[in-house]
Amino acid sequence: MELQASSGNQIREVRSGGSYIGQSDLRVLFNLPPTADTSHLVINIRWPNGDKQTLNQIALDKYSKVEEPR
């Protein structure tokens, strides 16, 4: 996942799995400085199958569930 913001871009990688019994945390967190312009945030996602998805209307200060399109 890549967040594009006026304060710069941030990239996060999500990996499922982890160990025999456990699973890695699938949540992705981005941190923005208090002075960042949040009116033009864009998240670009590249799914494991190669598809790309862009999210433009992003709620701040909360978790949003995003699922791979079928």
HELIX and SHEET records of a PDB file:
HELIX    1   1 THR A   38  HIS A   40  5                                   3    
SHEET    1   A 4 GLY A   8  ILE A  11  0                                        
SHEET    2   A 4 GLU A   2  ALA A   5 -1                                        
SHEET    3   A 4 VAL A  42  ARG A  46 -1                                        
SHEET    4   A 4 LYS A  52  LEU A  55 -1                                        
END                                                                             
